[in-house]
């Protein structure tokens, strides 16, 4: 694993060369609607190649470059480009900092970052300072300072930035958002969400057996097991908050007339990963001696400026079916995605749940009605198509990113704040105002084609 402190120390702004000025960035914005947008992919593992496949299918984009240090990933990316009958892309593969050479390329207008979590913020900051529009994959931050650095880099350069939180585009979530904007739930007072997904097979994978069949991680691991599992060894908090908070933020207009003010978190004991190792590899396996810090279930409660409350759950190390556990509750009704149920006062039979699926069709969001066929076959049930499309369309139209750097900072800050709260015995900890008060006047532009 890369020493993160050494990485940050070595990526000071002084070593990054001559970056684009604001005037140059404004001039570059005209390029986004003057022929195909030239895209560079940083990180070509499974996630990066999935996003690359969407770019390769678009007539308004051209994949011109990519960067990775894994020979297998690089080879697969070359094959993918060739199979798509697309022009060859320049590969930057020399070392972990080869992506900087990609950022110097005049044949790259925008980058998609799909690397391990610890690289997201440094690479995004480097890219913004290089004048490359950024679409960055999701994770929680490592510190509040990292969140501030992201915000300041964007504010100082004016470079477009979008967080690729695809769950905001989930079809049922957008249908319920459409219902909310028609005031069917009244004032929203409480929301729930989270990341509730058994990932033990992902966190232990040696690449030699069937996917997820081993109990190796770190240097001996394969794919995400090389880096993701180590976070469970050393950290205790909500490590992956954005899938839960992203959609909730759209319902509660967070950073757009509302904001999160403080949170408190607690964690259950850590048992799941150890028991998985013992079951799969035996009690004598070296990894059976590893002590995992991450509680199997981390629960975070958040208060907002409007008075609404939020509960987030991080649950990835125990056996369970997948569910993000969304709940939207207002003065006129409630929706829950775990059992696909809904209750609307004056519409539903008194005190009886209805099947929410019938509402999904009748209140399908206009964007899904318009582009659902285009998104068919894309990753995560089509959500990936929508999040990439919004990034590209915002660039072409020189319009605000629907999920921007203030979203990135506030959502990602949940991770270090939850770690702090747990370490302090679940004491409340305060959210910084990353927008410096701009949240009070900002408008929600997400999926507003209604």
C-alpha positions in Angstrom: 0.0 0.0 0.0 1.2 3.5 -0.8 2.1 5.6 2.2 -0.6 8.2 2.1 1.3 10.8 4.1 4.3 10.4 1.9 2.1 10.8 -1.2 0.5 14.0 0.0 3.9 15.4 1.0 5.2 14.6 -2.4 2.3 16.2 -4.2 2.7 19.8 -3.1 1.6 22.4 -5.6 5.2 23.5 -6.2 5.9 20.2 -7.9 3.0 20.2 -10.2 4.4 22.4 -13.0 2.6 25.4 -14.5 -1.1 25.1 -14.2 -3.9 26.7 -16.2 -5.0 30.2 -15.2 -8.6 31.2 -14.7 -8.6 32.9 -18.1 -7.2 29.8 -19.8 -9.9 27.7 -18.1 -12.6 30.0 -19.3 -11.2 29.7 -22.8 -11.1 25.9 -22.5 -14.9 25.8 -21.6 -15.7 26.6 -25.2 -13.9 23.4 -26.3 -16.6 21.3 -24.6 -19.2 22.2 -27.3 -16.7 22.3 -30.2 -16.4 18.7 -31.2 -16.0 15.5 -29.1 -14.8 16.0 -25.5 -11.5 14.3 -25.1 -11.5 12.1 -22.0 -8.7 10.6 -19.9 -9.4 7.7 -17.6 -7.3 7.6 -14.4 -7.6 4.1 -12.9 -8.6 1.3 -15.3 -9.6 -1.5 -12.9 -13.0 -3.0 -13.1 -14.7 0.3 -12.2 -12.6 2.4 -14.5 -13.2 0.1 -17.5 -16.9 0.0 -16.9 -17.0 3.8 -17.1 -14.7 3.8 -20.1 -17.2 1.6 -21.9 -19.8 4.3 -21.6 -17.4 6.9 -23.0 -16.5 4.7 -25.9 -20.2 4.4 -27.0 -20.7 8.2 -27.1 -20.3 10.2 -30.3 -19.7 13.4 -28.3 -16.7 11.9 -26.5 -13.3 10.5 -27.4 -11.2 8.4 -25.0 -7.7 9.8 -25.8 -5.6 8.6 -22.8 -5.6 6.5 -19.6 -3.3 5.9 -16.7 -2.8 2.8 -14.5 0.2 0.9 -13.0 -1.4 -2.6 -13.0 -0.2 -4.4 -16.2 -3.3 -6.6 -16.3 -5.6 -3.5 -16.1 -3.6 -1.7 -18.8 -3.8 -4.7 -21.1 -7.5 -5.1 -20.6 -8.0 -1.4 -21.3 -6.2 -1.7 -24.6 -8.3 -4.7 -25.5 -11.5 -2.8 -24.7 -10.6 0.1 -26.9 -9.6 -2.1 -29.7 -12.9 -4.1 -29.4 -14.8 -0.9 -29.6 -13.0 0.0 -32.9 -11.9 3.2 -31.3 -8.6 5.0 -32.0 -5.7 4.0 -29.7 -5.4 5.9 -26.5 -2.1 7.0 -25.0 -1.3 4.9 -21.9 0.6 6.5 -18.9 1.9 3.6 -16.8 5.4 4.2 -15.6 4.7 4.7 -11.9 2.0 5.9 -9.4 2.5 9.5 -10.5 2.3 8.8 -14.3 -1.2 10.3 -14.3 0.5 13.7 -14.0 1.9 13.3 -17.5 -1.7 12.6 -18.7 -2.7 15.9 -17.1 -0.1 17.7 -19.1 -1.6 16.4 -22.4 -3.2 18.9 -24.7 -5.4 16.0 -26.0 -7.3 15.6 -22.7 -10.2 18.0 -21.8 -11.6 16.0 -18.9 -10.7 13.1 -16.6 -12.6 10.3 -14.9 -11.0 9.2 -11.7 -11.7 5.6 -10.6 -8.7 4.7 -8.4 -8.5 3.5 -4.8 -10.0 5.8 -2.3 -6.8 7.4 -1.0 -5.9 8.8 -4.4 -9.3 10.5 -5.2 -8.7 13.9 -3.6 -5.0 14.4 -4.6 -5.7 13.3 -8.1 -8.8 15.5 -8.3 -6.9 18.5 -7.0 -4.1 18.0 -9.4 -6.6 17.7 -12.3 -8.4 20.8 -11.4 -5.2 22.8 -11.2 -4.3 21.4 -14.6 -7.5 22.7 -16.0 -9.0 19.3 -16.7 -12.7 18.9 -15.8 -13.1 16.2 -13.2 -15.6 13.4 -12.7 -14.5 11.5 -9.6 -15.7 8.2 -8.1 -17.1 8.1 -4.6 -15.7 7.4 -1.1 -15.4 9.0 2.2 -12.7 11.5 3.0 -9.6 10.8 5.2 -9.7 14.2 6.9 -11.7 17.4 7.0 -8.6 19.2 5.6 -8.9 17.0 2.5 -12.5 18.3 2.0 -11.4 21.9 2.4 -8.5 21.3 -0.1 -11.0 20.0 -2.7 -13.3 23.0 -2.3 -10.5 25.6 -2.4 -8.9 24.0 -5.5 -12.3 24.2 -7.3 -12.9 27.8 -6.1 -9.4 29.0 -7.1 -9.4 27.4 -10.5 -13.1 27.4 -11.6 -12.5 23.9 -13.1 -15.7 21.8 -13.4 -16.0 19.0 -10.9 -18.6 16.3 -10.4 -18.9 13.5 -7.9 -20.0 10.3 -9.6 -22.7 9.3 -7.0 -24.7 7.1 -9.3 -27.4 6.0 -6.7 -28.9 9.5 -6.9 -30.0 8.3 -10.4 -31.6 5.0 -9.3 -34.9 4.7 -11.0 -37.1 4.2 -8.0 -35.3 6.9 -6.0 -35.9 9.4 -8.8 -39.5 8.4 -9.1 -40.0 9.1 -5.3 -38.0 12.4 -5.7 -40.5 13.3 -8.5 -43.4 12.5 -6.1 -41.7 14.6 -3.4 -41.4 17.6 -5.7 -45.2 17.3 -6.3 -45.6 17.6 -2.5 -47.0 14.0 -2.1 -45.0 13.5 1.1 -45.5 17.0 2.5 -42.6 18.4 4.5 -39.8 15.8 4.8 -38.8 15.4 8.4 -36.7 12.2 8.5 -34.7 10.2 6.0 -32.6 7.1 6.2 -30.1 5.4 3.9 -26.8 3.7 3.9 -24.5 1.1 2.4 -25.8 -2.3 3.5 -24.0 -4.8 1.2 -22.2 -8.0 2.1 -18.7 -7.3 0.6 -16.8 -10.1 2.4 -16.2 -11.8 -1.0 -14.8 -8.5 -2.4 -12.6 -7.8 0.6 -11.0 -11.2 0.5 -9.9 -12.3 -3.0 -6.6 -13.9 -4.1 -7.4 -13.9 -7.8 -6.5 -17.6 -8.0 -9.8 -19.1 -7.0 -13.2 -18.1 -8.2 -13.9 -14.4 -7.5 -14.0 -13.8 -3.8 -13.1 -17.4 -3.1 -10.0 -16.7 -1.0 -9.2 -14.9 2.2 -6.2 -12.8 1.1 -6.0 -9.0 1.0 -3.3 -6.4 0.9 -0.2 -7.3 -1.1 -1.5 -10.8 -1.7 -5.0 -9.7 -2.6 -6.6 -9.2 -6.0 -8.5 -6.2 -7.3 -10.3 -4.3 -4.5 -8.9 -6.7 -1.9 -5.5 -5.1 -2.5 -6.6 -1.9 -0.9 -10.2 -1.8 0.3 -9.8 -4.3 3.2 -7.0 -2.5 4.8 -9.4 0.3 5.7 -11.4 -2.2 7.8 -8.2 -3.1 9.7 -7.3 0.5 10.6 -10.4 2.6 10.7 -13.8 2.7 12.5 -16.5 4.9 11.0 -18.8 5.2 8.1 -16.2 4.6 5.4 -18.6 4.7 2.4 -21.4 7.3 3.1 -22.2 8.8 -0.3 -24.6 6.1 -1.6 -26.8 6.7 1.4 -26.5 10.5 1.8 -26.5 11.4 -1.9 -30.2 10.6 -2.6 -31.2 11.9 0.9 -29.4 15.2 0.1 -31.6 15.6 -3.0 -34.7 15.1 -0.9 -33.6 17.5 1.8 -31.9 20.1 -0.5 -28.6 19.7 1.4 -26.1 22.4 0.4 -29.0 24.1 -1.3 -31.1 25.9 1.3 -30.3 23.3 4.0 -27.2 21.7 5.3 -26.0 19.1 7.8 -25.0 20.7 11.1 -23.8 17.9 13.4 -23.7 14.1 13.7 -23.2 11.4 16.3 -22.0 7.8 15.4 -21.6 4.5 17.1 -20.2 1.1 16.0 -21.0 -2.5 16.8 -18.3 -5.0 17.6 -16.2 -6.2 14.7 -16.8 -9.9 14.2 -17.8 -10.6 10.6 -14.4 -10.5 8.8 -12.6 -12.6 11.3 -15.3 -15.3 11.2 -15.3 -15.2 7.4 -11.5 -15.9 7.4 -11.9 -18.7 9.9 -14.7 -20.3 7.8 -12.9 -20.0 4.5 -9.3 -20.3 5.4 -9.2 -22.0 8.8 -8.3 -20.8 12.3 -4.6 -21.2 11.5 -4.6 -18.9 8.5 -2.3 -15.9 9.2 -5.1 -13.5 8.5 -7.2 -15.1 11.3 -4.8 -13.2 13.6 -5.7 -9.8 12.1 -7.6 -7.5 14.4 -10.2 -5.5 12.5 -11.1 -2.0 13.8 -14.2 -1.4 11.7 -17.4 -2.2 13.5 -19.7 -4.5 11.5 -22.6 -2.0 11.7 -21.8 1.7 12.0 -24.9 3.9 12.7 -24.7 7.7 12.2 -27.4 10.2 13.1 -27.4 13.6 11.5 -29.2 16.8 12.3 -29.8 19.4 9.5 -30.3 23.2 9.6 -34.0 22.7 8.8 -34.4 20.4 11.8 -34.8 17.3 9.7 -33.0 14.2 10.9 -31.0 11.5 9.0 -29.9 8.0 9.9 -27.1 6.4 7.9 -26.0 2.8 8.2 -22.7 1.2 7.1 -22.9 -2.6 7.0 -20.6 -4.5 4.7 -19.0 -7.2 6.9 -22.0 -9.4 7.8 -24.2 -11.9 5.8 -27.2 -10.0 4.5 -29.1 -9.3 1.3 -28.2 -6.0 -0.5 -30.2 -2.9 0.4 -29.4 0.7 0.8 -32.3 1.0 3.3 -33.8 4.2 2.1 -36.7 5.8 4.0 -38.3 9.1 3.2 -40.9 10.3 5.8 -42.9 13.5 5.7 -46.0 15.1 7.1 -48.2 13.4 4.4 -46.6 9.9 4.1 -43.6 7.6 4.0 -41.7 5.5 1.5 -39.3 2.6 2.4 -37.3 0.7 -0.2 -36.4 -2.3 1.9 -39.9 -3.8 1.4 -40.8 -1.5 -1.5 -43.6 0.0 0.6 -45.4 3.3 0.7 -48.1 5.0 2.7 -49.8 8.3 1.6 -52.3 9.8 3.9 -55.7 10.2 2.2 -54.6 8.0 -0.7 -53.6 4.7 0.9 -56.0 2.5 2.8 -55.9 3.6 6.5 -52.8 2.2 8.3 -52.0 -0.2 5.5 -48.8 -0.3 3.4 -49.1 -0.2 -0.3 -46.8 -1.8 -2.9 -44.6 1.2 -4.0 -43.8 -0.4 -7.4 -47.1 0.8 -8.8 -46.1 4.4 -8.1 -42.7 3.9 -9.7 -44.4 3.6 -13.1 -47.0 6.2 -12.8 -44.5 8.7 -11.3 -41.5 7.7 -13.3 -39.1 10.6 -13.5 -39.1 12.5 -16.8 -35.4 11.8 -17.3 -35.9 8.0 -17.0 -38.9 8.2 -19.4 -36.8 10.1 -21.9 -33.5 8.2 -21.6 -34.3 4.8 -20.1 -33.7 3.0 -23.3 -30.3 4.7 -23.8 -29.3 3.6 -20.3 -30.3 0.0 -20.8 -27.4 -2.4 -20.2 -25.3 0.2 -18.5 -23.8 -0.6 -15.0 -25.9 -0.6 -11.8 -29.2 -0.9 -13.6 -28.6 2.1 -15.9 -27.5 4.5 -13.1 -24.0 4.7 -14.5 -25.3 6.0 -17.8 -27.2 8.8 -16.2 -24.4 10.0 -13.9 -21.8 10.0 -16.8 -24.4 11.7 -19.1 -25.1 14.5 -16.7 -21.3 15.2 -16.4 -20.9 15.3 -20.2 -24.0 17.4 -20.8 -23.1 19.9 -18.1 -19.7 20.4 -19.8 -21.3 20.8 -23.2 -23.8 23.3 -22.0 -21.4 25.1 -19.6 -24.0 24.6 -16.9 -23.5 23.8 -13.1 -22.7 20.3 -12.2 -25.7 18.6 -10.6 -23.5 17.0 -7.9 -20.6 19.3 -7.3 -17.6 19.9 -5.1 -19.7 21.1 -2.1 -21.6 17.9 -2.2 -18.3 16.0 -2.4 -16.9 17.8 0.6 -20.0 17.6 2.9 -20.9 14.0 2.0 -17.3 12.8 2.3 -16.8 14.6 5.6 -19.2 12.1 7.2 -16.4 9.6 7.3 -13.8 11.5 9.4 -16.6 13.0 11.5 -18.1 9.6 12.2 -14.6 8.3 13.1 -14.1 11.2 15.5 -17.5 10.7 17.1 -17.0 7.0 17.7 -13.5 7.7 19.2 -15.1 10.2 21.5 -17.8 7.8 22.8 -20.4 8.9 20.3 -20.2 12.6 21.2 -21.8 15.0 18.7 -19.3 16.6 16.2 -20.0 19.7 14.1 -20.0 19.8 10.3 -17.9 22.6 8.8 -19.7 24.9 6.4 -17.7 24.1 3.2 -19.7 26.6 1.1 -18.9 29.5 3.4 -22.6 30.4 3.6 -23.4 29.9 -0.1 -25.7 27.0 0.8 -28.4 29.5 1.8 -28.8 30.8 -1.7 -27.8 27.9 -3.9 -30.5 26.2 -5.9 -31.0 22.4 -6.4 -30.3 21.8 -10.1 -30.3 18.0 -9.8 -32.8 16.3 -12.2 -34.8 19.5 -12.5 -36.2 18.7 -15.9 -39.6 18.2 -14.6 
